[in-house]
Amino acid sequence: MPANLSGKTVAILVADGFEQVEFTSPREALEKAGAKTVIVSLKPGRVQGWKHHDKADTFKVDKTVTQARADDYDALLLPGGVANPDQLRADPNAVVFVRDFFEQHKPVAAICHGPWTLIDAGVVKGRRVTSYPSIKTDLINAGAEWTDEEVVVDNGLVTSRNPGDLPAFNAKLVEEVAEGIHASQRA
């Protein structure tokens, strides 16, 4: 039986330069399961997606990171792309926004280079994760246990390596949002 995410709202945190399919595919899976998605970014207006090294579509930003609060969402999605997480991790408001989801024990999903932002939020130490191989050392240096798997779930944190992993990533993302806070995550 497919997960029913009716009544759930998921924040998608992106900056210009996100890998578009790592945004559109999980967003579609979440919405198909009944969730509402909200695009959160560093500035108002539109945010630029990319298809590998080429500009793709732009998307309307619903809220800026200074307007958004983790309290208002059931989960967080962090798409990859190289430029996107590099900008997010350099923005103190974005880092606090991400950290707040972990402090509230809400599901977070990050794919490809998306886990880069998790390092600056200080939330990967002791967690099992995967990512695009080029940030493996960064994650290990931050205290994560890195593994080369299609999708890894660690107490509500879902990570995957690249767009080829999207079917498995999307399925686990929807499952974790449906489950909400795990008993092992509760304080």
C-alpha positions in Angstrom: 0.0 0.0 0.0 1.5 3.4 -1.0 2.3 5.9 1.7 -0.2 8.6 2.3 1.5 11.9 3.0 -1.8 13.9 3.0 -1.4 16.8 5.5 2.4 16.7 5.4 4.5 19.6 4.2 8.1 19.2 3.0 10.6 22.1 2.6 12.9 21.8 -0.4 16.0 24.0 0.3 17.8 25.0 -2.8 20.1 27.8 -4.2 20.9 28.5 -7.8 22.8 25.6 -9.4 20.8 22.7 -8.0 20.7 19.5 -10.1 17.2 19.8 -11.4 16.2 16.2 -11.6 17.3 15.8 -7.9 14.6 18.4 -7.2 11.9 17.5 -9.6 11.9 13.7 -9.2 11.6 13.7 -5.4 9.2 16.6 -5.4 6.9 14.6 -7.8 7.1 11.5 -5.6 6.2 13.5 -2.5 3.3 15.3 -4.2 2.1 12.1 -5.8 1.9 10.6 -2.2 -0.1 13.6 -1.1 2.5 15.9 0.5 2.7 19.7 -0.1 6.1 20.9 -1.1 7.5 24.4 -0.4 10.6 25.8 -2.2 12.8 27.6 0.3 15.9 29.5 -1.0 18.4 32.2 0.0 16.6 35.0 -1.9 13.1 35.7 -3.2 12.1 35.4 -6.8 13.2 32.4 -8.9 15.9 29.8 -8.4 17.9 28.3 -11.3 18.1 24.6 -11.9 20.9 22.8 -13.8 21.1 19.7 -16.0 24.7 18.7 -15.3 26.7 21.6 -16.7 23.9 23.5 -18.5 21.2 25.8 -17.2 17.8 24.2 -17.0 14.5 25.6 -15.7 13.8 28.2 -13.0 11.3 27.7 -10.2 9.4 30.2 -8.1 10.7 30.5 -4.5 7.9 30.2 -2.0 9.8 31.4 1.0 13.3 32.7 1.8 15.3 30.8 4.4 14.9 33.8 6.7 11.1 33.5 6.5 11.0 29.7 6.8 11.1 27.8 10.1 11.6 24.1 10.6 8.7 24.1 12.9 6.4 24.6 9.9 7.5 21.5 8.0 7.4 17.8 8.5 10.6 17.0 6.6 13.4 18.6 4.5 14.8 17.7 1.1 18.3 18.8 0.0 18.9 18.2 -3.7 22.5 18.2 -5.0 24.4 19.9 -7.7 27.8 21.4 -6.9 27.0 25.1 -6.7 23.8 24.6 -4.7 25.1 23.1 -1.5 28.2 25.2 -1.6 26.1 28.3 -1.4 23.8 26.9 1.2 26.6 25.8 3.6 28.1 29.3 3.4 24.8 30.9 4.5 24.4 30.9 8.3 20.6 31.1 8.1 20.5 28.0 5.8 22.8 26.1 8.1 20.6 26.9 11.1 17.4 26.0 9.2 18.9 22.5 8.3 20.2 22.0 11.9 16.7 22.7 13.3 15.3 19.8 11.4 17.7 17.5 13.2 17.1 19.1 16.6 13.4 18.5 16.0 14.1 14.9 14.9 12.3 15.4 11.6 13.2 13.4 8.4 15.9 14.9 6.2 16.8 13.6 2.7 20.0 14.7 0.8 21.3 13.4 -2.5 24.5 13.7 -4.4 26.4 16.8 -3.2 23.4 17.7 -0.9 25.1 16.2 2.2 27.8 18.9 2.0 25.3 21.3 3.8 24.9 18.7 6.5 28.6 19.0 7.4 28.3 22.7 8.1 25.2 22.1 10.1 27.2 19.8 12.3 24.8 16.8 12.0 26.7 14.0 10.3 29.0 12.9 13.1 28.3 9.3 14.0 25.8 8.9 11.2 25.9 6.4 8.3 25.6 8.2 5.0 26.4 8.1 1.3 26.9 10.8 -1.3 28.5 11.7 -4.6 32.0 10.2 -4.2 33.8 13.6 -4.5 32.6 14.6 -1.0 33.3 11.3 0.7 36.4 12.6 2.4 34.6 15.7 3.6 31.9 13.6 5.2 34.4 11.2 6.8 36.4 14.1 8.2 33.2 15.4 9.7 32.7 12.2 11.5 30.3 10.3 9.3 30.5 6.7 8.3 30.5 6.9 4.5 29.4 3.9 2.4 28.9 3.4 -1.3 25.3 2.3 -1.5 22.3 3.3 -3.6 20.4 4.7 -0.6 21.3 4.8 3.1 18.8 5.5 5.9 20.1 6.4 9.4 17.4 7.4 11.9 15.4 9.5 9.5 18.3 10.8 7.4 18.1 9.5 3.8 21.1 9.9 1.6 21.9 8.8 -2.0 24.8 9.1 -4.4 23.5 10.5 -7.7 20.5 10.8 -10.1 20.8 7.1 -10.9 19.7 6.4 -7.4 16.5 8.5 -7.5 14.0 5.6 -7.6 15.4 4.1 -4.4 15.9 7.6 -2.9 12.4 8.7 -3.6 10.9 5.5 -2.2 12.8 5.9 1.1 12.1 9.6 1.3 8.4 9.0 1.0 8.6 6.2 3.6 10.5 8.3 6.1 8.2 11.3 5.7 5.2 8.9 6.3 6.9 7.5 9.4 7.8 10.9 10.8 9.8 10.9 14.0 11.3 7.5 14.8 11.2 6.3 18.4 15.0 6.2 18.3 15.1 9.8 17.4 12.9 11.0 20.2 14.7 12.6 23.2 
